[in-house]
Amino acid sequence: MAQFRALSPFAKMPTLVDTTTGETLYESTIVIEHLDRLAGAGRLIPAEPGAALEARLVDRMVDTYAGGPMNRIIPRKFRPAGHEDPFGDAQDAEILAGAWDWLEARLADGRTWGAGETFTLADCGAAPILTYARRLVPFGDRPRLRAWHQRLMARPSFVRALEDAAPFGDLMPAPPAED
Ligand SMILES: N[C@@H](CCC(=O)N[C@@H](CS)C(=O)NCC(=O)O)C(=O)O
């Protein structure tokens, strides 16, 4: 943990050490921007400014209003007895449900991916958060959100990531989504 903290100030995932440049990158948005630049730029962050703004917006909304509450609810489950916070859990579940509603509305234009017709930062950022946060607040009656998540789950890169993560999946103190 001390080694991890030396790289990532709050010991959060993702953290990427680029051994070619010697840079250490954290915060998923920054890691993805770095990878986009390595790939020639203009793909994960679209070159067209309007499309880039939409990708950044969806990324920020997911990280703040879905990832944020998830990353508060989960650590509360590890608190010692007597320090539970059901009121805080309910407030955060409401924020998370609001994020699902916002995404469902955003997807109403029929887009294939999180920010349009190409796979971007929005999808990279959302894939893990959707996968785990739906264990806390199910997607429910939000068919477009469910379909987007299914498309993400079918991406070969994400299939590989989930295979790598499988041995650790049960460490999350919430059962896999059943709906
Ligand atoms: N805003 C950060 C969120 C990072 C974050 O909270 N990561 C979680 C996983 S989704 C984590 O590392 N949790 C483990 C912990 O806090 O011990 C980002 O986008 O990278």
The ligand as an SDF file (V2000), in Angstrom:
LIG
                    3D

 20 19  0  0  0  0  0  0  0  0999 V2000
  -12.1840   10.0800   -9.9620 N   0  0  0  0  0  0  0  0  0  0  0  0
  -11.3410    8.9220   -9.8890 C   0  0  0  0  0  0  0  0  0  0  0  0
  -12.0420    7.8430   -9.0780 C   0  0  0  0  0  0  0  0  0  0  0  0
  -11.0610    6.7620   -8.6720 C   0  0  0  0  0  0  0  0  0  0  0  0
  -11.7000    5.7490   -7.7250 C   0  0  0  0  0  0  0  0  0  0  0  0
  -12.4530    6.0860   -6.8100 O   0  0  0  0  0  0  0  0  0  0  0  0
  -11.3740    4.4550   -7.9220 N   0  0  0  0  0  0  0  0  0  0  0  0
  -11.9340    3.4110   -7.1090 C   0  0  0  0  0  0  0  0  0  0  0  0
  -12.3820    2.2780   -7.9920 C   0  0  0  0  0  0  0  0  0  0  0  0
  -13.7070    2.7890   -9.0210 S   0  0  0  0  0  0  0  0  0  0  0  0
  -10.8940    2.8610   -6.1420 C   0  0  0  0  0  0  0  0  0  0  0  0
   -9.7090    2.9040   -6.4150 O   0  0  0  0  0  0  0  0  0  0  0  0
  -11.3550    2.3140   -5.0140 N   0  0  0  0  0  0  0  0  0  0  0  0
  -10.5130    1.6090   -4.0840 C   0  0  0  0  0  0  0  0  0  0  0  0
  -10.2860    2.3440   -2.8040 C   0  0  0  0  0  0  0  0  0  0  0  0
  -10.7080    3.5050   -2.6740 O   0  0  0  0  0  0  0  0  0  0  0  0
   -9.6780    1.7300   -1.9290 O   0  0  0  0  0  0  0  0  0  0  0  0
  -10.9860    8.4210  -11.2930 C   0  0  0  0  0  0  0  0  0  0  0  0
  -11.7260    8.7060  -12.2360 O   0  0  0  0  0  0  0  0  0  0  0  0
   -9.9280    7.7880  -11.4550 O   0  0  0  0  0  0  0  0  0  0  0  0
  1  2  1  0
  2  3  1  0
  2 18  1  0
  3  4  1  0
  4  5  1  0
  5  6  2  0
  5  7  1  0
  7  8  1  0
  8  9  1  0
  8 11  1  0
  9 10  1  0
 11 12  2  0
 11 13  1  0
 13 14  1  0
 14 15  1  0
 15 16  2  0
 15 17  1  0
 18 19  2  0
 18 20  1  0
M  END
$$$$
